[in-house]
Amino acid sequence: MPGNLLRPVVQETTPSLLARQLRQAIGAGELAPGQQLNEMELSRALGVSRGPLREAMQRLTQEGLLLSVRNRGVFVTQITDDDVRDLYLARGAVERAAAARVITTDPEAAAQRLGEKVEAMSRAIDHGDTASLTEADVQFHALLVELSGSPRLIRMHDTLMVETRMCMTALETRYASHSFRLEEHREITEAIGAGDAPRVDALLLEHMRDAVMRLTSSDD
């Protein structure tokens, strides 16, 4: 009889693959907020029929990344200030729960892995590479949740991070200096390594509040 390591291979369906590609395109800004999606053009570009594409778009509509307007079509969701506040409220809840779990497992090992992302951020700052900085930033938070080992937290966080990527360009322009951004992640990592749960929770909460303040600030 097969052991626990031998399991049926799960093949990803075409709609799932398409949904993943659309998420990536939205997160990267290739499909911009407010942009209308043309089924015919997308099906041609992706080399698929419109049936699986429609199913993929329906999934993203349910996730809140796309908006279906009756008699008008499907659009990439535009993120308002209220959306930003709600997004970071949700992210805070997920990441704080994940961090609390990480601290009860192997916080020193987790801090070591998170520290690698912090160093990647530092190198990106030294080279003036904001794209790599943003990618390392996103990977830091994705890894934090991944280390919790909770499939549900990971699944929720994946969708939230697509919306976060949509905000990142605006976030980058509102940091006068990226050193402060780096220091926030370094402090979170050190607190996790020390197993200081109250400090980690407070730092994550402040990190989310800081992002909201910058994303929703105006020049008026």
Sequence and secondary structure as in RCSB ss.txt:
>XXXX:A:sequence
MPGNLLRPVVQETTPSLLARQLRQAIGAGELAPGQQLNEMELSRALGVSRGPLREAMQRLTQEGLLLSVRNRGVF
VTQITDDDVRDLYLARGAVERAAAARVITTDPEAAAQRLGEKVEAMSRAIDHGDTASLTEADVQFHALLVELSGS
PRLIRMHDTLMVETRMCMTALETRYASHSFRLEEHREITEAIGAGDAPRVDALLLEHMRDAVMRLTSSDD
>XXXX:A:secstr
   TT        HHHHHHHHHHHHHHTTSS TT EE HHHHHHHHT  HHHHHHHHHHHHHHTSEEEETTTEEE
E    HHHHHHHHHHHHHHHHHHHHHHHTT HHHHHHHHHHHHHHHHHHHHTT HHHHHHHHHHHHHHHHHTTT 
HHHHHHHHHHHHHHHHHHHHHHHT S THHHHHHHHHHHHHHHTT HHHHHHHHHHHHHHHHHHHH    
